Amino acid sequence: MVIMTLRVQPAIALFSPLLLGAVGVLSLPQPAHAFGEDGVRYLDQLADCTGGTSLVLPMPFFEGLFMIESSIQDWQQGRCRVEHHVFLIHQPERKVPMMFCHHRPETLAIMTDEIAYEQTRSGRFSFDSRNDRDRRLSNAMTDECDFQPDWMKEFEEDLEHLEL
């Protein structure tokens, strides 16, 4: 199993289509860091749905508190299964499911196109609901992913004891 850990701010690109739905424009003009080689390797593995590859990164909007581990599982019934688990930075052993995705090959093609690689290398991510590519990606995330809306409730007790 390959595990890649990133300490970057612009992780939002991975989940911006899901978080914003089909409306809105998001741009991060000043990247904190690019994803670098870890992000490129993850995209390489995602393109082929190579199971056993994980990417750990700060959770968008919750940097410094939550991390997300995205794990490519393998092909299942012609779709690439990817699981996303959330954990508190100080409790990496306690992972809570946030989203389970079964991506079609067409979606993987968008998620790993040249734009995705350039954004990963540069750290400059954007989402625009007027852009056909972004809209298709947003719709695919909605259609192909089972979001667990109550994931944060699993951390309520832990969060009560944190000084924020």
Backbone hydrogen bonds, N-H to C=O, Kabsch-Sander energy under -0.5 kcal/mol:
donor,donor_aa,acceptor,acceptor_aa,energy
2,V,52,G,-2.4
3,I,1,M,-0.5
4,M,54,S,-1.5
6,L,56,V,-2.7
11,A,9,Q,-1.0
12,I,9,Q,-0.6
13,A,10,P,-1.3
14,L,11,A,-1.5
15,F,11,A,-0.6
15,F,12,I,-0.7
16,S,12,I,-1.9
19,L,15,F,-2.9
20,L,16,S,-2.6
21,G,17,P,-1.2
23,V,20,L,-1.4
26,L,127,F,-3.9
28,L,125,F,-2.3
35,F,120,T,-2.3
36,G,120,T,-0.8
38,D,35,F,-0.6
39,G,35,F,-0.9
40,V,36,G,-2.0
41,R,37,E,-2.9
42,Y,38,D,-2.2
43,L,39,G,-2.3
44,D,40,V,-2.5
45,Q,41,R,-2.4
46,L,42,Y,-2.8
47,A,43,L,-2.5
48,D,44,D,-0.9
49,C,45,Q,-0.6
49,C,46,L,-0.7
50,T,45,Q,-2.8
51,G,49,C,-0.9
52,G,72,I,-2.1
53,T,50,T,-0.6
53,T,72,I,-0.7
54,S,2,V,-2.6
55,L,70,S,-2.1
56,V,4,M,-3.3
57,L,68,I,-2.3
59,M,66,F,-2.1
62,F,59,M,-2.0
65,L,62,F,-2.1
66,F,62,F,-2.1
67,M,87,F,-2.6
68,I,57,L,-3.0
69,E,85,H,-3.1
70,S,55,L,-2.8
70,S,68,I,-0.6
71,S,69,E,-0.6
71,S,83,E,-3.2
72,I,53,T,-3.0
72,I,70,S,-0.5
73,Q,71,S,-0.5
73,Q,81,R,-3.2
74,D,81,R,-0.8
76,Q,79,R,-3.3
79,R,76,Q,-1.3
80,C,103,H,-2.9
81,R,74,D,-2.4
81,R,79,R,-0.7
82,V,80,C,-0.5
82,V,101,C,-2.2
83,E,71,S,-2.6
84,H,99,M,-2.9
85,H,69,E,-2.5
86,V,96,V,-3.0
87,F,67,M,-2.1
89,I,65,L,-2.6
91,Q,88,L,-2.1
94,R,91,Q,-1.7
95,K,93,E,-0.9
96,V,86,V,-2.9
98,M,84,H,-3.1
99,M,84,H,-1.8
100,F,146,D,-1.7
101,C,82,V,-3.0
102,H,144,E,-2.5
103,H,80,C,-2.8
107,T,104,R,-0.6
108,L,104,R,-2.1
109,A,105,P,-1.9
110,I,106,E,-1.3
111,M,107,T,-2.9
112,T,108,L,-1.3
113,D,110,I,-1.5
117,Y,113,D,-2.1
118,E,114,E,-2.6
119,Q,115,I,-2.7
120,T,116,A,-2.3
121,R,117,Y,-2.6
122,S,118,E,-2.6
123,G,119,Q,-2.4
125,F,123,G,-0.8
127,F,26,L,-3.1
129,S,24,G,-2.2
131,N,128,D,-2.0
135,R,131,N,-2.6
136,R,132,D,-2.6
137,L,133,R,-2.2
138,S,134,D,-2.5
139,N,135,R,-2.7
140,A,136,R,-2.3
141,M,137,L,-2.4
142,T,138,S,-2.0
143,D,139,N,-2.6
144,E,140,A,-3.2
145,C,141,M,-1.2
146,D,100,F,-3.4
147,F,145,C,-0.8
148,Q,98,M,-3.2
151,W,148,Q,-1.6
153,K,150,D,-1.0
154,E,150,D,-0.7
154,E,151,W,-1.0
155,F,152,M,-1.9
156,E,153,K,-1.4
159,L,155,F,-2.9
160,E,156,E,-1.8
161,H,157,E,-0.8
161,H,158,D,-0.7
162,L,159,L,-1.1
164,L,162,L,-0.8
